[in-house]
Amino acid sequence: MPLEAVQSFFALAIGFAFAGMLATGYQAATSRPASFRMLEGGPQAATLVAVPFLVFAAPFIIMRNIRE
């Protein structure tokens, strides 16, 4: 297996681990799971903060929603 393929696999695995860590940390802090419904609040500060959070947590949220 080429070194680039191994590096890509590790990058993908680290990305999913980071997404899971963010989403799980959010759930631990708020007692509700992270979801894309965070964007439905309209033009508020919380909605603007949710965008970068969802960019990084999206892989975990998508995979969790596929399972359900």
Buried (B, 14 or more C-beta within 10 A) or exposed (E): EEEEEEEEEEEEEEEEEBBBEBBBEBEEEEEEEBBEEBEEEEEEEEEEEBEEBBEBBBBBBEEBEEEE
